[in-house]
Amino acid sequence: MPVAPPDSLSLECGEPPVQEFDELSGVDAISSENAPHAWEIPDRLDEVLIATLPARRWEVEPGDVVALPVTVFNNSRRKLSARVYVEGWLDERWMVEPYVQASLEPGERITLELNLSPPRHAGTEAGDHPLAVVVRSPEEPLRMVRLGFTLRVLPFKRLALEVRGMPGPAAWWRRALDVSVRLSNQGNCPLTVRLEGWTTTLAASLRLPGSETFILPPGGRLHAPLRLTVHRLPWIGLHSRELLFTVRACSDEGETLAQVRRSVEVHPILGLWQLAAIGALGTVAAASALLLVVVSVLLMRYAATPSPAVAGEPAPAVIVVALNQPLASAAASSSAPARSADAPRLQPDSSAPLVLPDQVTAPGSGGPVRALAAPSTDVSAPPPGGPMTYAQMFQTIAAQYDLDWRILAAQAYVESGFDSLALSSAGAMGLMQVLPTTWREWAPVVGVNDPFDSYSNVQVAAIYLDYLRTQLARQGRPEKEWMLVAYHWGIDRLSAFLAEGGDWQTLPELHRRYAEDILRIARTLP
């Protein structure tokens, strides 16, 4: 694209020049030795601003810098400012600086340097580019000098070769394997590419079903099919063998542009399992009839033997949560923020069992079927009347924010152990250990004011989890694992970690284990 000229200047005529030229013959004499070719941008000379270039043809390697020394002479009786820039059809990114400018006293001559640097990628077309150096002066807006020149961008070759779609192992029922070769011309000039391939053994061959020669323009890509045929398989072997093959891309001059080496597995005709089966069949054929009868009886007895009961095995560890316990009343927790660190913690009623018989289940067993009260229409507060259990609270609030109530219950267990009066050293409060800053931001949204009330605390935690899930979904991380990590680590720290290229494997172990523990516990809940 053409480079925009400098800002528009006011049209005022300057003073007459100091030197006189006979019909610009002096100016012609200065630039005649560097006159442009007919197909270049034509020159425009001036008797006040006189500019010259030492050459009219320049070459540059993409990625390098070419410096154009422009000599400017002030042929007037007053001080002038000379602004020098390049115009023509070129990318703005080629210009290191849009223009250079300097002030010249009457009769002063100065050399200014313009730097051009075409980037090294396929968009920088190789070949001749007609351009022009333009010299203007704000003090003499009607004066302009234009010197045409040619910038030759030298070609460079860069080809990317990739073998995709690696098939499974070769076997006696599948000897022909089809793969795809992807070519990408990352240079700035067209390439005539010839593909060839070979294997490390005569037992296999490699060929292209289609054409072997391709023409790729700069930035062009194509996919070529490649067929690997295994003619002879090993007869006997305990393990698969590796077959190496090579694919090479050459130019029309025979220059190697790119080369890759890959391997496929080749299964023997008689492998480990086939040999074992043949040995077993031989053993059975050589056995006597009596042995066959004994084996049959033993197999029948073994099949009739009942499998050991699951109860006899060591019971797996389960996380028991008192989901059927009633919620702690808001009045009982109103004094929680003011209690001291050494105040006794509330203890559950020793006469009531923490775990009911229908609450203890093994993970994956599905758990007992329990009838839960349906959530009320108004999910912003506990239902009036009878007390609400923890299970009903989590189900009601989770339905309001489209969350999994089992995850809320497991998070409450991990955060506070179902202690609605918990207060950490960092100031985290209540059942879900909500930080004061989070409480001040989200409590007014849901209309609650007591962080040590179980229902209010879970409501704030749920709406905050919903907010974290929405923010992470916009970043392409909608999974619930990331939502839990953001709750534990902070959304700002997690966003910065993801922006730097972090993933689940490089996540700090503390935060990763926090999310994994909660999801593991949630899966054990019936």
C-alpha positions in Angstrom: 0.0 0.0 0.0 1.3 3.5 -0.6 2.9 5.4 2.3 0.8 8.5 3.1 2.6 11.8 2.5 3.3 14.2 5.4 0.6 16.4 6.8 -0.9 18.9 4.3 1.0 22.2 4.1 -0.2 25.8 3.6 0.3 27.1 0.0 2.6 30.0 0.3 5.3 30.9 -2.2 8.8 31.2 -0.9 11.6 33.7 -1.7 13.4 33.4 -5.0 16.4 31.1 -5.0 20.0 32.2 -4.6 21.4 30.4 -7.6 20.0 30.6 -11.1 19.7 27.5 -13.4 19.3 27.7 -17.1 16.0 25.8 -17.6 16.9 23.4 -14.8 20.0 22.3 -16.7 22.0 22.4 -13.4 19.6 20.1 -11.7 19.5 17.8 -14.7 23.3 17.6 -14.6 23.2 16.6 -10.9 20.8 13.7 -11.4 21.6 12.7 -15.0 24.0 10.1 -13.9 21.3 8.4 -11.8 18.4 8.8 -14.3 15.6 6.3 -13.7 14.5 3.7 -16.3 11.4 4.2 -18.3 9.3 1.8 -16.2 10.3 3.4 -12.9 8.5 6.3 -11.2 9.5 9.5 -13.0 11.6 12.1 -11.4 10.4 15.6 -10.5 13.2 18.1 -9.9 13.2 21.6 -8.3 15.5 24.5 -8.4 15.2 25.3 -4.6 15.2 21.9 -3.1 17.9 19.8 -4.8 18.1 16.1 -3.9 20.2 13.3 -5.2 20.5 9.5 -4.7 23.9 7.8 -5.2 22.1 4.9 -7.1 18.7 4.1 -8.5 18.7 0.3 -7.9 19.0 -1.2 -4.5 18.8 -4.8 -3.3 17.8 -6.1 0.1 17.4 -9.5 1.7 14.1 -9.9 3.5 14.7 -9.4 7.2 17.7 -7.1 6.6 17.8 -3.3 6.4 18.8 -1.2 3.4 19.8 2.4 4.0 19.1 5.0 1.3 21.4 8.1 1.6 19.5 11.1 0.3 21.6 14.3 -0.2 19.5 17.5 0.1 20.8 21.0 -0.9 19.0 24.2 0.2 19.3 26.6 -2.8 17.3 29.4 -1.3 18.0 32.6 0.8 16.3 31.4 3.9 16.4 28.5 6.3 14.3 25.5 5.2 13.2 22.2 6.8 13.5 19.2 4.5 11.3 16.2 5.1 12.3 13.0 3.2 10.1 9.9 2.9 9.4 7.1 0.5 6.2 6.7 -1.6 5.0 3.9 -3.8 3.1 0.6 -3.4 4.8 -0.9 -0.4 3.8 -2.2 3.0 4.0 0.3 5.8 5.8 -2.3 7.9 8.8 -2.0 5.5 9.5 1.5 6.9 11.7 1.6 9.9 10.6 5.3 10.3 7.8 7.1 8.4 10.1 9.9 7.4 13.3 11.8 8.4 13.5 15.6 8.7 16.3 18.1 9.1 16.8 21.9 8.9 19.1 23.4 6.3 20.7 26.9 6.3 20.8 28.7 3.0 23.4 27.0 0.8 23.8 24.0 3.2 24.0 20.4 2.0 23.0 17.5 4.2 22.7 13.7 3.7 19.7 12.0 5.3 19.3 8.3 5.6 16.0 6.4 5.0 15.9 2.8 6.2 13.8 0.1 4.6 13.4 -3.4 6.1 11.1 -5.8 4.3 10.0 -8.6 6.8 11.1 -12.1 6.2 7.8 -13.9 5.5 5.8 -15.1 2.5 3.9 -11.8 2.1 7.1 -10.0 1.1 7.1 -10.7 -2.6 10.4 -11.2 -4.3 11.3 -9.0 -7.3 11.6 -5.4 -8.3 9.5 -2.7 -6.6 9.4 0.8 -8.2 9.5 3.4 -5.4 10.4 7.0 -5.1 12.1 9.3 -2.6 10.1 12.5 -2.0 11.6 15.7 -0.5 9.3 18.4 0.7 9.6 21.6 2.9 6.9 23.0 5.1 8.3 26.5 4.4 8.0 25.9 0.6 4.8 23.8 0.1 4.9 24.1 -3.7 8.4 22.8 -3.8 8.8 19.0 -4.1 11.5 16.7 -5.3 10.8 13.1 -6.4 13.5 10.6 -7.3 12.4 7.3 -8.6 14.4 4.2 -7.7 13.9 0.4 -7.8 14.1 -1.8 -4.7 14.8 -5.4 -5.5 13.7 -7.8 -2.8 15.9 -10.9 -3.1 14.1 -14.3 -3.0 14.5 -16.7 -0.1 13.3 -20.3 0.0 11.6 -21.9 3.0 9.5 -25.0 2.8 7.7 -26.8 5.7 7.1 -30.5 5.3 4.9 -32.5 7.6 3.6 -36.1 7.6 0.2 -36.3 9.0 -2.4 -39.0 9.7 0.0 -41.8 10.8 -2.0 -45.0 10.5 -1.9 -48.0 12.8 0.6 -50.9 12.6 1.0 -52.9 9.4 -0.2 -56.6 9.7 -1.0 -59.5 7.4 -4.5 -58.2 6.9 -3.4 -54.5 6.3 -0.2 -54.1 4.3 -1.0 -50.8 2.5 -0.9 -47.7 4.8 -2.0 -44.3 3.6 -0.7 -41.1 5.1 -0.9 -37.4 4.1 2.1 -35.1 3.4 1.5 -31.4 4.0 3.6 -28.9 2.2 3.7 -25.2 3.0 5.7 -22.6 1.1 6.9 -20.1 3.7 9.3 -18.3 1.3 8.6 -15.2 -0.8 9.0 -16.8 -4.3 7.2 -19.7 -6.1 8.7 -23.1 -5.6 8.6 -26.1 -7.9 8.7 -29.0 -5.4 9.3 -32.7 -6.2 8.4 -35.2 -3.6 10.3 -38.5 -3.2 10.4 -41.1 -0.5 12.1 -44.4 0.4 12.3 -46.9 3.2 15.2 -48.5 5.0 14.4 -52.0 3.7 13.5 -53.6 0.4 10.5 -55.3 2.1 8.5 -52.1 1.8 8.0 -49.4 -0.8 6.8 -45.8 -0.7 5.1 -44.0 -3.5 2.7 -41.1 -4.3 -0.6 -42.2 -5.9 -0.8 -38.8 -7.6 1.6 -36.3 -9.1 5.1 -36.1 -7.6 5.8 -32.5 -8.7 4.0 -29.4 -7.4 4.2 -25.7 -7.9 3.6 -23.7 -4.7 3.1 -19.9 -4.7 4.4 -17.9 -1.8 2.3 -18.8 1.2 0.7 -21.7 -0.6 -0.2 -25.0 1.0 -1.2 -28.5 -0.3 -1.8 -32.0 0.9 -0.4 -34.9 -1.0 -1.4 -38.6 -0.4 1.4 -41.1 0.3 1.1 -44.9 0.3 3.4 -47.1 2.3 3.2 -50.8 1.2 4.8 -53.6 3.2 5.6 -56.5 0.8 7.1 -59.0 3.2 6.2 -59.4 6.9 8.4 -61.2 9.4 7.1 -64.7 10.0 7.8 -65.1 13.7 8.4 -62.5 16.4 7.6 -61.7 20.0 7.4 -58.0 19.4 6.5 -55.6 16.7 9.3 -54.2 14.5 9.9 -50.6 13.5 9.9 -49.7 9.8 11.6 -46.3 9.0 10.7 -44.3 5.9 11.9 -40.9 4.7 10.1 -38.2 2.7 12.1 -35.5 1.0 11.0 -32.4 -0.9 13.5 -31.1 -3.6 13.5 -28.1 -5.8 13.7 -28.4 -9.6 17.4 -27.9 -9.4 17.8 -30.9 -7.1 18.3 -28.8 -3.9 16.8 -30.4 -0.7 14.2 -28.1 0.7 12.9 -30.2 3.5 13.1 -33.8 4.8 11.3 -35.8 7.5 11.7 -39.3 8.8 8.9 -41.3 10.4 8.3 -44.9 11.5 5.5 -47.4 11.6 5.1 -50.6 13.5 5.0 -53.9 11.6 3.4 -56.9 13.3 4.8 -60.4 12.6 2.5 -63.0 11.1 3.0 -65.2 14.1 3.3 -63.0 17.2 3.3 -63.6 20.9 -0.5 -64.3 21.1 -0.5 -66.5 18.0 2.4 -68.6 19.3 0.7 -68.9 22.7 -2.5 -70.1 21.0 -0.7 -72.7 18.9 1.1 -74.0 22.0 -2.1 -74.2 23.9 -3.8 -76.1 21.1 -0.9 -78.6 21.0 -1.0 -79.1 24.7 -4.7 -79.8 24.6 -4.3 -82.2 21.6 -1.6 -84.2 23.4 -3.5 -84.4 26.7 -5.3 -87.6 27.5 -9.0 -88.1 27.7 -8.8 -88.5 31.5 -7.0 -85.2 31.8 -9.7 -83.5 29.7 -12.3 -84.9 32.0 -10.5 -83.7 35.1 -10.0 -80.2 33.7 -13.6 -80.0 32.7 -14.7 -80.9 36.3 -12.3 -78.4 37.7 -13.6 -75.7 35.4 -17.2 -76.5 36.3 -16.4 -76.3 40.0 -14.6 -73.0 39.5 -17.5 -71.6 37.6 -19.9 -72.7 40.3 -17.9 -71.1 43.1 -19.5 -67.8 44.1 -17.3 -64.8 44.0 -16.3 -63.4 47.4 -18.7 -60.9 48.8 -17.8 -57.3 48.5 -18.3 -56.8 52.2 -15.4 -59.1 52.9 -13.0 -56.8 51.0 -11.5 -53.7 52.7 -14.0 -51.0 52.4 -12.7 -48.0 50.3 -12.4 -44.7 52.1 -15.5 -42.6 51.7 -16.2 -39.0 52.7 -19.2 -38.8 55.0 -21.1 -35.5 55.0 -23.9 -34.9 57.3 -26.2 -33.7 54.6 -29.4 -34.6 56.5 -28.4 -32.4 59.5 -30.5 -29.3 59.9 -28.9 -25.9 59.2 -27.4 -23.8 62.0 -29.8 -21.0 62.7 -28.9 -17.5 61.7 -29.4 -16.3 65.3 -26.9 -18.9 66.6 -24.3 -17.6 64.3 -24.9 -13.9 64.6 -22.2 -13.6 67.2 -19.6 -15.6 65.3 -17.6 -12.6 63.9 -17.0 -11.3 67.4 -15.8 -14.5 69.1 -12.2 -14.8 70.1 -9.8 -17.3 68.7 -9.8 -19.4 71.9 -13.6 -19.5 72.1 -15.0 -23.1 72.1 -16.3 -24.3 68.6 -19.8 -25.5 68.3 -20.0 -29.2 68.6 -22.8 -31.4 67.0 -25.3 -33.0 69.3 -23.6 -36.1 70.7 -27.0 -37.9 71.0 -27.7 -37.5 67.2 -25.7 -39.7 64.8 -23.5 -37.7 62.4 -24.0 -40.4 59.8 -27.4 -41.9 59.1 -27.5 -45.5 57.8 -28.7 -44.4 54.4 -25.8 -41.9 54.1 -22.8 -44.2 54.0 -22.2 -45.7 50.6 -19.2 -46.9 48.6 -18.1 -44.6 45.7 -19.8 -45.6 42.5 -22.5 -47.7 44.2 -25.2 -45.1 43.4 -26.3 -44.8 47.1 -29.7 -45.3 48.6 -32.7 -43.7 47.2 -33.8 -40.9 49.4 -36.8 -38.6 48.9 -35.7 -35.0 48.9 -38.1 -32.2 49.2 -38.6 -30.3 45.9 -37.0 -26.8 45.9 -39.5 -24.1 46.6 -40.4 -21.5 43.9 -38.5 -18.7 45.7 -34.9 -19.9 45.9 -33.4 -16.8 47.4 -34.1 -17.8 51.0 -34.8 -20.9 53.0 -38.4 -22.1 52.9 -40.6 -21.0 55.8 -41.9 -23.5 58.2 -39.8 -26.5 59.1 -36.0 -26.5 59.2 -34.0 -27.0 56.0 -31.3 -29.7 55.8 -27.8 -29.1 54.3 -28.8 -31.3 51.3 -31.9 -29.3 50.6 -30.0 -26.0 51.0 -27.3 -27.1 48.5 -29.9 -28.4 46.0 -32.0 -25.2 46.2 -29.0 -22.8 45.7 -27.4 -25.0 43.1 -30.6 -25.0 41.0 -30.7 -21.2 41.2 -27.2 -20.8 39.6 -27.2 -24.0 37.5 -24.5 -25.6 39.6 -23.9 -29.2 40.7 -25.1 -29.3 44.4 -22.7 -32.2 45.1 -19.8 -29.9 44.2 -21.1 -27.3 46.6 -21.4 -29.8 49.3 -17.9 -31.2 48.7 -16.5 -27.7 48.6 -18.1 -26.9 51.9 -16.5 -30.0 53.4 -13.1 -29.2 52.0 -13.2 -25.5 53.0 -14.6 -25.7 56.6 -15.7 -29.2 57.4 -19.3 -28.0 57.5 -18.4 -25.5 60.3 -20.6 -22.4 59.6 -18.6 -20.4 62.2 -15.2 -21.1 60.8 -12.9 -18.1 60.6 -9.4 -18.5 59.0 -6.2 -16.5 59.7 -6.7 -14.8 56.3 -10.2 -13.7 57.3 -12.1 -16.3 55.3 -15.6 -16.7 56.8 -18.2 -19.3 57.2 -19.2 -22.6 55.6 -17.6 -21.8 52.2 -14.7 -19.7 53.6 -15.7 -16.5 51.7 -13.0 -13.8 51.8 -14.1 -10.4 53.1 -13.5 -8.7 49.8 -15.7 -11.2 48.0 -18.4 -10.9 50.6 -18.5 -7.1 50.4 -18.8 -7.4 46.6 -21.4 -10.1 46.2 -23.5 -10.0 49.4 -25.4 -6.9 48.3 -26.2 -8.7 45.0 -28.0 -11.5 46.7 -29.3 -9.4 49.5 -27.7 -11.1 52.5 -25.7 -9.6 55.4 -24.5 -12.4 57.7 -21.5 -14.4 56.5 -21.8 -16.9 59.3 -25.4 -17.8 58.3 -25.0 -21.1 56.3 -27.6 -20.2 53.7 -26.3 -16.7 53.1 -22.7 -17.9 53.0 -23.5 -20.6 50.3 -25.5 -18.1 48.3 -22.6 -15.7 48.0 -20.2 -18.6 47.2 -22.6 -19.9 44.5 -23.1 -16.6 42.7 -19.3 -16.0 42.8 -18.7 -19.5 41.4 -21.2 -18.7 38.6 -19.3 -15.4 37.9 -15.9 -17.3 37.7 -17.4 -19.9 35.4 -18.7 -17.2 33.0 -15.3 -15.4 33.0 -13.3 -18.6 32.3 -15.7 -19.6 29.6 -14.9 -16.4 27.7 -11.3 -17.5 27.9 -12.1 -20.9 26.5 -11.9 -22.7 29.9 -15.6 -23.7 30.6 -14.6 -26.8 32.7 -15.6 -26.9 36.3 -12.0 -27.8 37.4 -10.9 -24.3 36.3 -13.9 -22.7 38.2 -12.7 -24.4 41.4 -9.1 -23.4 40.9 -10.2 -19.7 40.3 -12.2 -19.9 43.6 -9.1 -21.1 45.5 -6.3 -19.2 43.7 -8.1 -16.1 42.5 -9.4 -15.2 39.0 -6.6 -12.6 38.3 -3.8 -15.0 39.2 -5.4 -17.8 37.1 -6.0 -15.6 34.1 -2.3 -14.4 34.2 -1.2 -18.0 34.4 -3.3 -19.1 31.4 -2.2 -16.0 29.4 1.4 -17.1 29.8 0.6 -20.5 28.3 0.0 -22.5 31.4 -2.1 -25.6 31.4 -3.5 -28.2 33.8 -0.2 -30.2 34.0 1.8 -27.1 34.9 -0.7 -25.8 37.4 0.7 -25.5 41.0 -0.1 -28.8 42.8 -1.9 -27.1 45.7 -4.6 -25.6 43.5 -4.8 -28.7 41.2 -5.3 -31.0 44.2 -7.9 -28.7 45.7 -10.1 -29.0 42.6 -9.4 -32.8 42.2 -10.3 -33.5 45.8 -13.6 -31.6 45.6 -14.6 -33.4 42.4 -13.6 -36.8 43.8 -15.7 -36.2 47.0 -18.6 -35.0 44.9 -18.6 -38.2 42.9 -19.0 -40.3 46.1 -22.2 -38.5 47.2 -25.4 -40.4 46.4 
